[in-house]
């Protein structure tokens, strides 16, 4: 299983509308084969920071996710709202390698 936690620093003027911006991305990801968990929360430390928690069944499911059209479209829809590149702050892989997940790049 791939388990990933990613922090997204959002520009203050986009904070209230951010969840609306990512709704299509969220719904498409939740419908993917091999998606076990995918949800957003607000950081308790910073009201302009959102935290994404995602889990995928295996390497193939995670690879399909990052190579999907909705993943690329989701990143593009988020780009104007973000202060910086999202940071993967935690990951746990039960398997041989981190594989295709790598680091998210916005910029």
Secondary structure by P-SEA (a helix, b strand, c coil): cbbbbbbbbccccccccccccaaaaaaaaaacccccccccccccccccbbbbbbbcccaaaaaaaaacaaaaaaaaaacccccccccccbbbbcccccccccccccc
